Amino acid sequence: MNSMPLKTKRLKTKLLQLFTLCFLSLSLLSQSAFAMSLQEAKSQGFLGEQANGYLGLVQANPEAKAVMDDVNNKRRAHYETIAKKNNISAADVAKLAGEKAIAATDKGNYVQDASGKWIKK
């Protein structure tokens, strides 16, 4: 008999956790629905890839800048993690990532050339 209330309590806890997770997921989705996505910012010509491994602002746009800042902060943290694991500098990781990002950039999106000029790929 004592196991039934424990099972019920566990079920309620699981349901509460599931509800919380769903609510948070929907909150994040609704925020992103109103904000510009990275792909939109790139395809609209606001952001481009740089050789240093970070996004750059091609054309001034507050929403695109917010996306750029967020993505660049995440990239920086990721580069630092990789650098620590491999005992190399984060700058070296970023440079390699920049080369790969430029190579993978879709045609029609912007990349920065060696002179710092933005060009359409």
N, C-alpha and C positions, 0 to 999 in steps of 0.2 A: 504494500500500500504506500509506503514511503517513497518508492521509486517513481510513482506517478506524478507527484508534485514536482519532483526534480526534473523529470522529462518535460513537463509542461513549462517549467521555468526556463529550461534550455531552449525549448521551441520558441518561447516568447523572446528570449535574448537573440536567437538567430533571426527571427522575423524583424526585430528592431534593427539589427545590424544590416539586414538586407534592405529595409526601408531607407535607412540612413544612406547607404551606398547608392541606391537608386536616386534619392533626392539630390545628393551631391553630384552625381553624374549628369542629371538633368540640368542642374544649375550651371555646370561647366559647359554643357552643350548649348544652353541658351545664351551664355556669354559669348561663346565662339560664333554663334549664329549672327550676332550683331557686329562682331569685330572682323576686320579684314584678315584673311588667311595668308599664310606665307606664299602659297601658290598664286593667289590673287595679286598680292603685292608684286611678285616677280612678273607675272604675265601682263600686268598693267604698266610695267616699266618703272615702278617706284623703287624696287630693290634689285641688287645684283650681287653676284659672287665676286669676291676679291681673292687674290693670290695668298693673302695672309690667313685664309681660313674662316674669315668672318664675312657677314653680309655688309654691304654698303648701301647708302642712300643715294639713288640715282637722281630722283626728283623729290623735292620736299613734299611730304604728306605726313600729318601727325599720326594717323592710324598705322601707316607703313613703318614709321619710326618706332612706334611702340612694339610692333611685331619684330622689327630688327633688333631692338634692345633685348627683348625676351629671348629670341633665338640665339643671339650672340652670347648672352649670359649662360644659357644652357650649353652652348658649344664650348665656351671657355672652361666650364666645370668638367665637361666630358674630356676635353683635351688634357686638363690637369690630371685627371684620374688615369688616363692612358699613359701619360708621361711618367707618373709615379710608379706604375706597374712595370714599366720598361726601362726605368732609370735613364730617361732622356728628357730634354727640355720640352715644355709645353709649346714653345715657339716652333720647335721642329715638328711636333705633332700637328700643329695648326697649319704650318706650311704644306705638309703632305696632304692634309685634309682639303686645303684650298685648291691644290692641283687637281685632286679628285673631283671636287665640287664643280670646278670650272669645266672639266672634261664631261661631267654628267649634266651640265646645264642644257635645258631644252633650247632648240633653235627658236630664235626670236626673243629670248630673254637676254638680259645684260650681264656682261662680265667686264672686269676691269683689266686693261692691258698693262704691260710692264711700265708704261709711262704714266699710268694713273687715269687714263682716259676710259670712259665707259663706251663699250661697243656692243652692238647686237650680235649675238652668236648666229 
